[in-house]
Amino acid sequence: MNSKERATLTLNHKEPDRPPVFATLTPQMAKKLSMSLQVPFEKPIDSLLSTRISHMDLLTTLGNDFIAIAAVYPKGGDNHA
């Protein structure tokens, strides 16, 4: 069963092959795991969820079924509302 199927079943209150996984990493841990697993390290993006959106390849390699996404500040824009 792939991540999409697992997530869809869960959201429809049906039982998947295993519980879906959602985990996040600090940038420091992501860098260490990237080196260990030989997955390219992605420098964190300045976003509201930078520790989640920035390590998608690593998180999916580790078995995450869900990836959080967040808005980012526009380049050259005012970062303060």
mmCIF file of the N, C-alpha and C atoms, coordinates in Angstrom:
data_MODEL
# 
_entry.id   MODEL 
# 
loop_
_atom_site.group_PDB 
_atom_site.id 
_atom_site.type_symbol 
_atom_site.label_atom_id 
_atom_site.label_alt_id 
_atom_site.label_comp_id 
_atom_site.label_asym_id 
_atom_site.label_entity_id 
_atom_site.label_seq_id 
_atom_site.pdbx_PDB_ins_code 
_atom_site.Cartn_x 
_atom_site.Cartn_y 
_atom_site.Cartn_z 
_atom_site.occupancy 
_atom_site.B_iso_or_equiv 
_atom_site.pdbx_formal_charge 
_atom_site.auth_seq_id 
_atom_site.auth_comp_id 
_atom_site.auth_asym_id 
_atom_site.auth_atom_id 
_atom_site.pdbx_PDB_model_num 
ATOM 1   N N  . MET A 1 1  ? 0.858   -1.177 0.000  1.00 0.00 ? 1  MET A N  1 
ATOM 2   C CA . MET A 1 1  ? 0.000   0.000  0.000  1.00 0.00 ? 1  MET A CA 1 
ATOM 3   C C  . MET A 1 1  ? 0.899   1.234  0.000  1.00 0.00 ? 1  MET A C  1 
ATOM 4   N N  . ASN A 1 2  ? 0.596   2.211  -0.843 1.00 0.00 ? 2  ASN A N  1 
ATOM 5   C CA . ASN A 1 2  ? 1.414   3.420  -0.862 1.00 0.00 ? 2  ASN A CA 1 
ATOM 6   C C  . ASN A 1 2  ? 0.846   4.480  0.090  1.00 0.00 ? 2  ASN A C  1 
ATOM 7   N N  . SER A 1 3  ? 1.586   5.565  0.238  1.00 0.00 ? 3  SER A N  1 
ATOM 8   C CA . SER A 1 3  ? 1.200   6.617  1.182  1.00 0.00 ? 3  SER A CA 1 
ATOM 9   C C  . SER A 1 3  ? -0.156  7.232  0.854  1.00 0.00 ? 3  SER A C  1 
ATOM 10  N N  . LYS A 1 4  ? -0.405  7.466  -0.426 1.00 0.00 ? 4  LYS A N  1 
ATOM 11  C CA . LYS A 1 4  ? -1.685  8.085  -0.814 1.00 0.00 ? 4  LYS A CA 1 
ATOM 12  C C  . LYS A 1 4  ? -2.856  7.169  -0.453 1.00 0.00 ? 4  LYS A C  1 
ATOM 13  N N  . GLU A 1 5  ? -2.716  5.880  -0.743 1.00 0.00 ? 5  GLU A N  1 
ATOM 14  C CA . GLU A 1 5  ? -3.780  4.926  -0.413 1.00 0.00 ? 5  GLU A CA 1 
ATOM 15  C C  . GLU A 1 5  ? -3.978  4.846  1.102  1.00 0.00 ? 5  GLU A C  1 
ATOM 16  N N  . ARG A 1 6  ? -2.873  4.821  1.835  1.00 0.00 ? 6  ARG A N  1 
ATOM 17  C CA . ARG A 1 6  ? -2.931  4.744  3.297  1.00 0.00 ? 6  ARG A CA 1 
ATOM 18  C C  . ARG A 1 6  ? -3.636  5.969  3.877  1.00 0.00 ? 6  ARG A C  1 
ATOM 19  N N  . ALA A 1 7  ? -3.264  7.139  3.388  1.00 0.00 ? 7  ALA A N  1 
ATOM 20  C CA . ALA A 1 7  ? -3.864  8.378  3.884  1.00 0.00 ? 7  ALA A CA 1 
ATOM 21  C C  . ALA A 1 7  ? -5.348  8.451  3.534  1.00 0.00 ? 7  ALA A C  1 
ATOM 22  N N  . THR A 1 8  ? -5.685  8.084  2.307  1.00 0.00 ? 8  THR A N  1 
ATOM 23  C CA . THR A 1 8  ? -7.085  8.128  1.862  1.00 0.00 ? 8  THR A CA 1 
ATOM 24  C C  . THR A 1 8  ? -7.957  7.199  2.696  1.00 0.00 ? 8  THR A C  1 
ATOM 25  N N  . LEU A 1 9  ? -7.488  5.976  2.921  1.00 0.00 ? 9  LEU A N  1 
ATOM 26  C CA . LEU A 1 9  ? -8.264  5.045  3.756  1.00 0.00 ? 9  LEU A CA 1 
ATOM 27  C C  . LEU A 1 9  ? -8.464  5.611  5.153  1.00 0.00 ? 9  LEU A C  1 
ATOM 28  N N  . THR A 1 10 ? -7.403  6.142  5.720  1.00 0.00 ? 10 THR A N  1 
ATOM 29  C CA . THR A 1 10 ? -7.483  6.687  7.080  1.00 0.00 ? 10 THR A CA 1 
ATOM 30  C C  . THR A 1 10 ? -8.464  7.845  7.150  1.00 0.00 ? 10 THR A C  1 
ATOM 31  N N  . LEU A 1 11 ? -8.395  8.754  6.189  1.00 0.00 ? 11 LEU A N  1 
ATOM 32  C CA . LEU A 1 11 ? -9.302  9.899  6.187  1.00 0.00 ? 11 LEU A CA 1 
ATOM 33  C C  . LEU A 1 11 ? -10.752 9.491  5.958  1.00 0.00 ? 11 LEU A C  1 
ATOM 34  N N  . ASN A 1 12 ? -10.945 8.311  5.365  1.00 0.00 ? 12 ASN A N  1 
ATOM 35  C CA . ASN A 1 12 ? -12.297 7.781  5.155  1.00 0.00 ? 12 ASN A CA 1 
ATOM 36  C C  . ASN A 1 12 ? -12.711 6.801  6.256  1.00 0.00 ? 12 ASN A C  1 
ATOM 37  N N  . HIS A 1 13 ? -11.980 6.837  7.376  1.00 0.00 ? 13 HIS A N  1 
ATOM 38  C CA . HIS A 1 13 ? -12.285 6.016  8.552  1.00 0.00 ? 13 HIS A CA 1 
ATOM 39  C C  . HIS A 1 13 ? -12.257 4.518  8.252  1.00 0.00 ? 13 HIS A C  1 
ATOM 40  N N  . LYS A 1 14 ? -11.326 4.117  7.375  1.00 0.00 ? 14 LYS A N  1 
ATOM 41  C CA . LYS A 1 14 ? -11.126 2.702  7.079  1.00 0.00 ? 14 LYS A CA 1 
ATOM 42  C C  . LYS A 1 14 ? -9.729  2.313  7.543  1.00 0.00 ? 14 LYS A C  1 
ATOM 43  N N  . GLU A 1 15 ? -9.502  1.027  7.732  1.00 0.00 ? 15 GLU A N  1 
ATOM 44  C CA . GLU A 1 15 ? -8.233  0.572  8.299  1.00 0.00 ? 15 GLU A CA 1 
ATOM 45  C C  . GLU A 1 15 ? -7.187  0.300  7.221  1.00 0.00 ? 15 GLU A C  1 
ATOM 46  N N  . PRO A 1 16 ? -6.057  1.042  7.248  1.00 0.00 ? 16 PRO A N  1 
ATOM 47  C CA . PRO A 1 16 ? -4.968  0.785  6.307  1.00 0.00 ? 16 PRO A CA 1 
ATOM 48  C C  . PRO A 1 16 ? -4.086  -0.376 6.798  1.00 0.00 ? 16 PRO A C  1 
ATOM 49  N N  . ASP A 1 17 ? -3.051  -0.696 6.021  1.00 0.00 ? 17 ASP A N  1 
ATOM 50  C CA . ASP A 1 17 ? -2.130  -1.767 6.407  1.00 0.00 ? 17 ASP A CA 1 
ATOM 51  C C  . ASP A 1 17 ? -1.347  -1.433 7.668  1.00 0.00 ? 17 ASP A C  1 
ATOM 52  N N  . ARG A 1 18 ? -1.109  -0.132 7.896  1.00 0.00 ? 18 ARG A N  1 
ATOM 53  C CA . ARG A 1 18 ? -0.452  0.351  9.122  1.00 0.00 ? 18 ARG A CA 1 
ATOM 54  C C  . ARG A 1 18 ? -0.871  1.798  9.324  1.00 0.00 ? 18 ARG A C  1 
ATOM 55  N N  . PRO A 1 19 ? -0.703  2.317  10.531 1.00 0.00 ? 19 PRO A N  1 
ATOM 56  C CA . PRO A 1 19 ? -1.055  3.726  10.734 1.00 0.00 ? 19 PRO A CA 1 
ATOM 57  C C  . PRO A 1 19 ? -0.179  4.636  9.878  1.00 0.00 ? 19 PRO A C  1 
ATOM 58  N N  . PRO A 1 20 ? -0.751  5.681  9.305  1.00 0.00 ? 20 PRO A N  1 
ATOM 59  C CA . PRO A 1 20 ? 0.058   6.634  8.547  1.00 0.00 ? 20 PRO A CA 1 
ATOM 60  C C  . PRO A 1 20 ? 1.053   7.345  9.466  1.00 0.00 ? 20 PRO A C  1 
ATOM 61  N N  . VAL A 1 21 ? 2.198   7.681  8.931  1.00 0.00 ? 21 VAL A N  1 
ATOM 62  C CA . VAL A 1 21 ? 3.265   8.324  9.698  1.00 0.00 ? 21 VAL A CA 1 
ATOM 63  C C  . VAL A 1 21 ? 3.374   9.789  9.301  1.00 0.00 ? 21 VAL A C  1 
ATOM 64  N N  . PHE A 1 22 ? 3.492   10.648 10.307 1.00 0.00 ? 22 PHE A N  1 
ATOM 65  C CA . PHE A 1 22 ? 3.820   12.055 10.098 1.00 0.00 ? 22 PHE A CA 1 
ATOM 66  C C  . PHE A 1 22 ? 4.815   12.438 11.167 1.00 0.00 ? 22 PHE A C  1 
ATOM 67  N N  . ALA A 1 23 ? 6.014   12.785 10.758 1.00 0.00 ? 23 ALA A N  1 
ATOM 68  C CA . ALA A 1 23 ? 7.054   13.204 11.693 1.00 0.00 ? 23 ALA A CA 1 
ATOM 69  C C  . ALA A 1 23 ? 7.754   14.427 11.124 1.00 0.00 ? 23 ALA A C  1 
ATOM 70  N N  . THR A 1 24 ? 8.356   15.193 11.993 1.00 0.00 ? 24 THR A N  1 
ATOM 71  C CA . THR A 1 24 ? 9.140   16.345 11.563 1.00 0.00 ? 24 THR A CA 1 
ATOM 72  C C  . THR A 1 24 ? 10.550  16.203 12.123 1.00 0.00 ? 24 THR A C  1 
ATOM 73  N N  . LEU A 1 25 ? 11.455  16.976 11.583 1.00 0.00 ? 25 LEU A N  1 
ATOM 74  C CA . LEU A 1 25 ? 12.848  16.935 12.008 1.00 0.00 ? 25 LEU A CA 1 
ATOM 75  C C  . LEU A 1 25 ? 13.360  18.346 12.226 1.00 0.00 ? 25 LEU A C  1 
ATOM 76  N N  . THR A 1 26 ? 14.238  18.489 13.185 1.00 0.00 ? 26 THR A N  1 
ATOM 77  C CA . THR A 1 26 ? 14.949  19.755 13.306 1.00 0.00 ? 26 THR A CA 1 
ATOM 78  C C  . THR A 1 26 ? 15.977  19.801 12.181 1.00 0.00 ? 26 THR A C  1 
ATOM 79  N N  . PRO A 1 27 ? 16.391  20.979 11.753 1.00 0.00 ? 27 PRO A N  1 
ATOM 80  C CA . PRO A 1 27 ? 17.409  21.056 10.703 1.00 0.00 ? 27 PRO A CA 1 
ATOM 81  C C  . PRO A 1 27 ? 18.696  20.314 11.070 1.00 0.00 ? 27 PRO A C  1 
ATOM 82  N N  . GLN A 1 28 ? 19.072  20.353 12.346 1.00 0.00 ? 28 GLN A N  1 
ATOM 83  C CA . GLN A 1 28 ? 20.294  19.676 12.778 1.00 0.00 ? 28 GLN A CA 1 
ATOM 84  C C  . GLN A 1 28 ? 20.180  18.160 12.605 1.00 0.00 ? 28 GLN A C  1 
ATOM 85  N N  . MET A 1 29 ? 19.059  17.588 13.001 1.00 0.00 ? 29 MET A N  1 
ATOM 86  C CA . MET A 1 29 ? 18.855  16.147 12.863 1.00 0.00 ? 29 MET A CA 1 
ATOM 87  C C  . MET A 1 29 ? 18.716  15.766 11.392 1.00 0.00 ? 29 MET A C  1 
ATOM 88  N N  . ALA A 1 30 ? 18.039  16.600 10.623 1.00 0.00 ? 30 ALA A N  1 
ATOM 89  C CA . ALA A 1 30 ? 17.882  16.331 9.197  1.00 0.00 ? 30 ALA A CA 1 
ATOM 90  C C  . ALA A 1 30 ? 19.246  16.260 8.510  1.00 0.00 ? 30 ALA A C  1 
ATOM 91  N N  . LYS A 1 31 ? 20.141  17.152 8.873  1.00 0.00 ? 31 LYS A N  1 
ATOM 92  C CA . LYS A 1 31 ? 21.474  17.147 8.267  1.00 0.00 ? 31 LYS A CA 1 
ATOM 93  C C  . LYS A 1 31 ? 22.226  15.860 8.609  1.00 0.00 ? 31 LYS A C  1 
ATOM 94  N N  . LYS A 1 32 ? 22.161  15.428 9.866  1.00 0.00 ? 32 LYS A N  1 
ATOM 95  C CA . LYS A 1 32 ? 22.835  14.195 10.281 1.00 0.00 ? 32 LYS A CA 1 
ATOM 96  C C  . LYS A 1 32 ? 22.241  12.972 9.580  1.00 0.00 ? 32 LYS A C  1 
ATOM 97  N N  . LEU A 1 33 ? 20.916  12.898 9.523  1.00 0.00 ? 33 LEU A N  1 
ATOM 98  C CA . LEU A 1 33 ? 20.268  11.767 8.859  1.00 0.00 ? 33 LEU A CA 1 
ATOM 99  C C  . LEU A 1 33 ? 20.535  11.769 7.357  1.00 0.00 ? 33 LEU A C  1 
ATOM 100 N N  . SER A 1 34 ? 20.560  12.946 6.759  1.00 0.00 ? 34 SER A N  1 
ATOM 101 C CA . SER A 1 34 ? 20.846  13.046 5.327  1.00 0.00 ? 34 SER A CA 1 
ATOM 102 C C  . SER A 1 34 ? 22.217  12.476 5.009  1.00 0.00 ? 34 SER A C  1 
ATOM 103 N N  . MET A 1 35 ? 23.199  12.815 5.824  1.00 0.00 ? 35 MET A N  1 
ATOM 104 C CA . MET A 1 35 ? 24.547  12.287 5.607  1.00 0.00 ? 35 MET A CA 1 
ATOM 105 C C  . MET A 1 35 ? 24.568  10.778 5.812  1.00 0.00 ? 35 MET A C  1 
ATOM 106 N N  . SER A 1 36 ? 23.902  10.300 6.835  1.00 0.00 ? 36 SER A N  1 
ATOM 107 C CA . SER A 1 36 ? 23.885  8.875  7.145  1.00 0.00 ? 36 SER A CA 1 
ATOM 108 C C  . SER A 1 36 ? 23.175  8.054  6.072  1.00 0.00 ? 36 SER A C  1 
ATOM 109 N N  . LEU A 1 37 ? 22.059  8.573  5.561  1.00 0.00 ? 37 LEU A N  1 
ATOM 110 C CA . LEU A 1 37 ? 21.264  7.855  4.572  1.00 0.00 ? 37 LEU A CA 1 
ATOM 111 C C  . LEU A 1 37 ? 21.637  8.192  3.128  1.00 0.00 ? 37 LEU A C  1 
ATOM 112 N N  . GLN A 1 38 ? 22.604  9.096  2.960  1.00 0.00 ? 38 GLN A N  1 
ATOM 113 C CA . GLN A 1 38 ? 23.055  9.552  1.646  1.00 0.00 ? 38 GLN A CA 1 
ATOM 114 C C  . GLN A 1 38 ? 21.907  10.138 0.820  1.00 0.00 ? 38 GLN A C  1 
ATOM 115 N N  . VAL A 1 39 ? 21.083  10.933 1.497  1.00 0.00 ? 39 VAL A N  1 
ATOM 116 C CA . VAL A 1 39 ? 20.006  11.682 0.857  1.00 0.00 ? 39 VAL A CA 1 
ATOM 117 C C  . VAL A 1 39 ? 20.444  13.140 0.875  1.00 0.00 ? 39 VAL A C  1 
ATOM 118 N N  . PRO A 1 40 ? 20.364  13.857 -0.252 1.00 0.00 ? 40 PRO A N  1 
ATOM 119 C CA . PRO A 1 40 ? 20.809  15.259 -0.256 1.00 0.00 ? 40 PRO A CA 1 
ATOM 120 C C  . PRO A 1 40 ? 20.118  16.078 0.838  1.00 0.00 ? 40 PRO A C  1 
ATOM 121 N N  . PHE A 1 41 ? 20.904  16.884 1.538  1.00 0.00 ? 41 PHE A N  1 
ATOM 122 C CA . PHE A 1 41 ? 20.360  17.759 2.582  1.00 0.00 ? 41 PHE A CA 1 
ATOM 123 C C  . PHE A 1 41 ? 19.795  19.002 1.922  1.00 0.00 ? 41 PHE A C  1 
ATOM 124 N N  . GLU A 1 42 ? 18.552  19.320 2.249  1.00 0.00 ? 42 GLU A N  1 
ATOM 125 C CA . GLU A 1 42 ? 17.897  20.511 1.723  1.00 0.00 ? 42 GLU A CA 1 
ATOM 126 C C  . GLU A 1 42 ? 17.967  21.602 2.773  1.00 0.00 ? 42 GLU A C  1 
ATOM 127 N N  . LYS A 1 43 ? 18.586  22.715 2.433  1.00 0.00 ? 43 LYS A N  1 
ATOM 128 C CA . LYS A 1 43 ? 18.648  23.846 3.354  1.00 0.00 ? 43 LYS A CA 1 
ATOM 129 C C  . LYS A 1 43 ? 17.227  24.312 3.659  1.00 0.00 ? 43 LYS A C  1 
ATOM 130 N N  . PRO A 1 44 ? 16.905  24.553 4.944  1.00 0.00 ? 44 PRO A N  1 
ATOM 131 C CA . PRO A 1 44 ? 15.542  24.979 5.295  1.00 0.00 ? 44 PRO A CA 1 
ATOM 132 C C  . PRO A 1 44 ? 15.100  26.232 4.552  1.00 0.00 ? 44 PRO A C  1 
ATOM 133 N N  . ILE A 1 45 ? 13.866  26.214 4.112  1.00 0.00 ? 45 ILE A N  1 
ATOM 134 C CA . ILE A 1 45 ? 13.245  27.363 3.455  1.00 0.00 ? 45 ILE A CA 1 
ATOM 135 C C  . ILE A 1 45 ? 12.617  28.226 4.544  1.00 0.00 ? 45 ILE A C  1 
ATOM 136 N N  . ASP A 1 46 ? 12.692  29.536 4.391  1.00 0.00 ? 46 ASP A N  1 
ATOM 137 C CA . ASP A 1 46 ? 12.092  30.431 5.375  1.00 0.00 ? 46 ASP A CA 1 
ATOM 138 C C  . ASP A 1 46 ? 10.574  30.398 5.214  1.00 0.00 ? 46 ASP A C  1 
ATOM 139 N N  . SER A 1 47 ? 9.938   29.532 5.971  1.00 0.00 ? 47 SER A N  1 
ATOM 140 C CA . SER A 1 47 ? 8.485   29.417 5.905  1.00 0.00 ? 47 SER A CA 1 
ATOM 141 C C  . SER A 1 47 ? 7.931   29.269 7.313  1.00 0.00 ? 47 SER A C  1 
ATOM 142 N N  . LEU A 1 48 ? 6.627   29.259 7.411  1.00 0.00 ? 48 LEU A N  1 
ATOM 143 C CA . LEU A 1 48 ? 5.994   29.099 8.712  1.00 0.00 ? 48 LEU A CA 1 
ATOM 144 C C  . LEU A 1 48 ? 6.238   27.714 9.296  1.00 0.00 ? 48 LEU A C  1 
ATOM 145 N N  . LEU A 1 49 ? 6.457   26.735 8.442  1.00 0.00 ? 49 LEU A N  1 
ATOM 146 C CA . LEU A 1 49 ? 6.730   25.359 8.874  1.00 0.00 ? 49 LEU A CA 1 
ATOM 147 C C  . LEU A 1 49 ? 8.064   24.898 8.292  1.00 0.00 ? 49 LEU A C  1 
ATOM 148 N N  . SER A 1 50 ? 9.111   25.701 8.424  1.00 0.00 ? 50 SER A N  1 
ATOM 149 C CA . SER A 1 50 ? 10.366  25.434 7.729  1.00 0.00 ? 50 SER A CA 1 
ATOM 150 C C  . SER A 1 50 ? 10.962  24.069 8.045  1.00 0.00 ? 50 SER A C  1 
ATOM 151 N N  . THR A 1 51 ? 10.775  23.560 9.245  1.00 0.00 ? 51 THR A N  1 
ATOM 152 C CA . THR A 1 51 ? 11.349  22.256 9.547  1.00 0.00 ? 51 THR A CA 1 
ATOM 153 C C  . THR A 1 51 ? 10.570  21.132 8.893  1.00 0.00 ? 51 THR A C  1 
ATOM 154 N N  . ARG A 1 52 ? 9.371   21.385 8.450  1.00 0.00 ? 52 ARG A N  1 
ATOM 155 C CA . ARG A 1 52 ? 8.568   20.339 7.812  1.00 0.00 ? 52 ARG A CA 1 
ATOM 156 C C  . ARG A 1 52 ? 8.651   20.392 6.293  1.00 0.00 ? 52 ARG A C  1 
ATOM 157 N N  . ILE A 1 53 ? 8.566   21.583 5.736  1.00 0.00 ? 53 ILE A N  1 
ATOM 158 C CA . ILE A 1 53 ? 8.519   21.694 4.278  1.00 0.00 ? 53 ILE A CA 1 
ATOM 159 C C  . ILE A 1 53 ? 9.889   21.466 3.650  1.00 0.00 ? 53 ILE A C  1 
ATOM 160 N N  . SER A 1 54 ? 10.964  21.621 4.400  1.00 0.00 ? 54 SER A N  1 
ATOM 161 C CA . SER A 1 54 ? 12.296  21.626 3.831  1.00 0.00 ? 54 SER A CA 1 
ATOM 162 C C  . SER A 1 54 ? 12.957  20.266 3.692  1.00 0.00 ? 54 SER A C  1 
ATOM 163 N N  . HIS A 1 55 ? 12.417  19.239 4.250  1.00 0.00 ? 55 HIS A N  1 
ATOM 164 C CA . HIS A 1 55 ? 13.108  17.945 4.241  1.00 0.00 ? 55 HIS A CA 1 
ATOM 165 C C  . HIS A 1 55 ? 12.236  16.860 3.614  1.00 0.00 ? 55 HIS A C  1 
ATOM 166 N N  . MET A 1 56 ? 11.536  17.186 2.538  1.00 0.00 ? 56 MET A N  1 
ATOM 167 C CA . MET A 1 56 ? 10.582  16.242 1.960  1.00 0.00 ? 56 MET A CA 1 
ATOM 168 C C  . MET A 1 56 ? 11.238  14.954 1.481  1.00 0.00 ? 56 MET A C  1 
ATOM 169 N N  . ASP A 1 57 ? 12.366  15.036 0.780  1.00 0.00 ? 57 ASP A N  1 
ATOM 170 C CA . ASP A 1 57 ? 13.023  13.818 0.299  1.00 0.00 ? 57 ASP A CA 1 
ATOM 171 C C  . ASP A 1 57 ? 13.440  12.929 1.455  1.00 0.00 ? 57 ASP A C  1 
ATOM 172 N N  . LEU A 1 58 ? 14.009  13.528 2.471  1.00 0.00 ? 58 LEU A N  1 
ATOM 173 C CA . LEU A 1 58 ? 14.448  12.767 3.636  1.00 0.00 ? 58 LEU A CA 1 
ATOM 174 C C  . LEU A 1 58 ? 13.258  12.155 4.374  1.00 0.00 ? 58 LEU A C  1 
ATOM 175 N N  . LEU A 1 59 ? 12.216  12.944 4.589  1.00 0.00 ? 59 LEU A N  1 
ATOM 176 C CA . LEU A 1 59 ? 11.051  12.448 5.317  1.00 0.00 ? 59 LEU A CA 1 
ATOM 177 C C  . LEU A 1 59 ? 10.357  11.309 4.580  1.00 0.00 ? 59 LEU A C  1 
ATOM 178 N N  . THR A 1 60 ? 10.266  11.407 3.257  1.00 0.00 ? 60 THR A N  1 
ATOM 179 C CA . THR A 1 60 ? 9.643   10.304 2.514  1.00 0.00 ? 60 THR A CA 1 
ATOM 180 C C  . THR A 1 60 ? 10.552  9.079  2.490  1.00 0.00 ? 60 THR A C  1 
ATOM 181 N N  . THR A 1 61 ? 11.860  9.269  2.472  1.00 0.00 ? 61 THR A N  1 
ATOM 182 C CA . THR A 1 61 ? 12.797  8.146  2.562  1.00 0.00 ? 61 THR A CA 1 
ATOM 183 C C  . THR A 1 61 ? 12.638  7.424  3.895  1.00 0.00 ? 61 THR A C  1 
ATOM 184 N N  . LEU A 1 62 ? 12.355  8.196  4.950  1.00 0.00 ? 62 LEU A N  1 
ATOM 185 C CA . LEU A 1 62 ? 12.161  7.613  6.282  1.00 0.00 ? 62 LEU A CA 1 
ATOM 186 C C  . LEU A 1 62 ? 10.781  6.985  6.451  1.00 0.00 ? 62 LEU A C  1 
ATOM 187 N N  . GLY A 1 63 ? 9.889   7.158  5.475  1.00 0.00 ? 63 GLY A N  1 
ATOM 188 C CA . GLY A 1 63 ? 8.587   6.517  5.542  1.00 0.00 ? 63 GLY A CA 1 
ATOM 189 C C  . GLY A 1 63 ? 7.418   7.404  5.894  1.00 0.00 ? 63 GLY A C  1 
ATOM 190 N N  . ASN A 1 64 ? 7.610   8.730  5.889  1.00 0.00 ? 64 ASN A N  1 
ATOM 191 C CA . ASN A 1 64 ? 6.478   9.615  6.152  1.00 0.00 ? 64 ASN A CA 1 
ATOM 192 C C  . ASN A 1 64 ? 5.395   9.427  5.093  1.00 0.00 ? 64 ASN A C  1 
ATOM 193 N N  . ASP A 1 65 ? 4.160   9.388  5.542  1.00 0.00 ? 65 ASP A N  1 
ATOM 194 C CA . ASP A 1 65 ? 3.026   9.296  4.629  1.00 0.00 ? 65 ASP A CA 1 
ATOM 195 C C  . ASP A 1 65 ? 2.433   10.669 4.347  1.00 0.00 ? 65 ASP A C  1 
ATOM 196 N N  . PHE A 1 66 ? 2.635   11.609 5.255  1.00 0.00 ? 66 PHE A N  1 
ATOM 197 C CA . PHE A 1 66 ? 2.127   12.968 5.102  1.00 0.00 ? 66 PHE A CA 1 
ATOM 198 C C  . PHE A 1 66 ? 3.299   13.935 5.125  1.00 0.00 ? 66 PHE A C  1 
ATOM 199 N N  . ILE A 1 67 ? 3.198   14.989 4.348  1.00 0.00 ? 67 ILE A N  1 
ATOM 200 C CA . ILE A 1 67 ? 4.180   16.071 4.361  1.00 0.00 ? 67 ILE A CA 1 
ATOM 201 C C  . ILE A 1 67 ? 3.404   17.359 4.574  1.00 0.00 ? 67 ILE A C  1 
ATOM 202 N N  . ALA A 1 68 ? 3.820   18.154 5.558  1.00 0.00 ? 68 ALA A N  1 
ATOM 203 C CA . ALA A 1 68 ? 3.169   19.445 5.804  1.00 0.00 ? 68 ALA A CA 1 
ATOM 204 C C  . ALA A 1 68 ? 3.736   20.482 4.852  1.00 0.00 ? 68 ALA A C  1 
ATOM 205 N N  . ILE A 1 69 ? 2.902   21.376 4.400  1.00 0.00 ? 69 ILE A N  1 
ATOM 206 C CA . ILE A 1 69 ? 3.347   22.481 3.566  1.00 0.00 ? 69 ILE A CA 1 
ATOM 207 C C  . ILE A 1 69 ? 2.898   23.777 4.216  1.00 0.00 ? 69 ILE A C  1 
ATOM 208 N N  . ALA A 1 70 ? 3.558   24.858 3.868  1.00 0.00 ? 70 ALA A N  1 
ATOM 209 C CA . ALA A 1 70 ? 3.209   26.149 4.461  1.00 0.00 ? 70 ALA A CA 1 
ATOM 210 C C  . ALA A 1 70 ? 3.528   27.259 3.484  1.00 0.00 ? 70 ALA A C  1 
ATOM 211 N N  . ALA A 1 71 ? 2.934   28.392 3.729  1.00 0.00 ? 71 ALA A N  1 
ATOM 212 C CA . ALA A 1 71 ? 3.205   29.569 2.907  1.00 0.00 ? 71 ALA A CA 1 
ATOM 213 C C  . ALA A 1 71 ? 4.612   30.075 3.185  1.00 0.00 ? 71 ALA A C  1 
ATOM 214 N N  . VAL A 1 72 ? 5.202   30.708 2.200  1.00 0.00 ? 72 VAL A N  1 
ATOM 215 C CA . VAL A 1 72 ? 6.505   31.342 2.383  1.00 0.00 ? 72 VAL A CA 1 
ATOM 216 C C  . VAL A 1 72 ? 6.353   32.825 2.098  1.00 0.00 ? 72 VAL A C  1 
ATOM 217 N N  . TYR A 1 73 ? 7.275   33.607 2.652  1.00 0.00 ? 73 TYR A N  1 
ATOM 218 C CA . TYR A 1 73 ? 7.254   35.038 2.386  1.00 0.00 ? 73 TYR A CA 1 
ATOM 219 C C  . TYR A 1 73 ? 7.641   35.288 0.928  1.00 0.00 ? 73 TYR A C  1 
ATOM 220 N N  . PRO A 1 74 ? 6.997   36.247 0.264  1.00 0.00 ? 74 PRO A N  1 
ATOM 221 C CA . PRO A 1 74 ? 7.386   36.562 -1.110 1.00 0.00 ? 74 PRO A CA 1 
ATOM 222 C C  . PRO A 1 74 ? 8.808   37.124 -1.143 1.00 0.00 ? 74 PRO A C  1 
ATOM 223 N N  . LYS A 1 75 ? 9.556   36.771 -2.181 1.00 0.00 ? 75 LYS A N  1 
ATOM 224 C CA . LYS A 1 75 ? 10.924  37.298 -2.311 1.00 0.00 ? 75 LYS A CA 1 
ATOM 225 C C  . LYS A 1 75 ? 10.854  38.798 -2.519 1.00 0.00 ? 75 LYS A C  1 
ATOM 226 N N  . GLY A 1 76 ? 11.672  39.511 -1.759 1.00 0.00 ? 76 GLY A N  1 
ATOM 227 C CA . GLY A 1 76 ? 11.735  40.952 -1.889 1.00 0.00 ? 76 GLY A CA 1 
ATOM 228 C C  . GLY A 1 76 ? 10.557  41.684 -1.260 1.00 0.00 ? 76 GLY A C  1 
ATOM 229 N N  . GLY A 1 77 ? 9.647   40.956 -0.660 1.00 0.00 ? 77 GLY A N  1 
ATOM 230 C CA . GLY A 1 77 ? 8.477   41.576 -0.058 1.00 0.00 ? 77 GLY A CA 1 
ATOM 231 C C  . GLY A 1 77 ? 8.717   41.932 1.390  1.00 0.00 ? 77 GLY A C  1 
ATOM 232 N N  . ASP A 1 78 ? 7.777   42.614 1.959  1.00 0.00 ? 78 ASP A N  1 
ATOM 233 C CA . ASP A 1 78 ? 7.829   42.965 3.375  1.00 0.00 ? 78 ASP A CA 1 
ATOM 234 C C  . ASP A 1 78 ? 7.465   41.736 4.183  1.00 0.00 ? 78 ASP A C  1 
ATOM 235 N N  . ASN A 1 79 ? 8.353   41.287 5.057  1.00 0.00 ? 79 ASN A N  1 
ATOM 236 C CA . ASN A 1 79 ? 8.130   40.089 5.854  1.00 0.00 ? 79 ASN A CA 1 
ATOM 237 C C  . ASN A 1 79 ? 7.288   40.333 7.105  1.00 0.00 ? 79 ASN A C  1 
ATOM 238 N N  . HIS A 1 80 ? 6.908   41.556 7.320  1.00 0.00 ? 80 HIS A N  1 
ATOM 239 C CA . HIS A 1 80 ? 6.127   41.881 8.524  1.00 0.00 ? 80 HIS A CA 1 
ATOM 240 C C  . HIS A 1 80 ? 4.763   42.436 8.112  1.00 0.00 ? 80 HIS A C  1 
ATOM 241 N N  . ALA A 1 81 ? 3.745   41.816 8.633  1.00 0.00 ? 81 ALA A N  1 
ATOM 242 C CA . ALA A 1 81 ? 2.398   42.294 8.295  1.00 0.00 ? 81 ALA A CA 1 
ATOM 243 C C  . ALA A 1 81 ? 1.956   43.363 9.240  1.00 0.00 ? 81 ALA A C  1 
# 
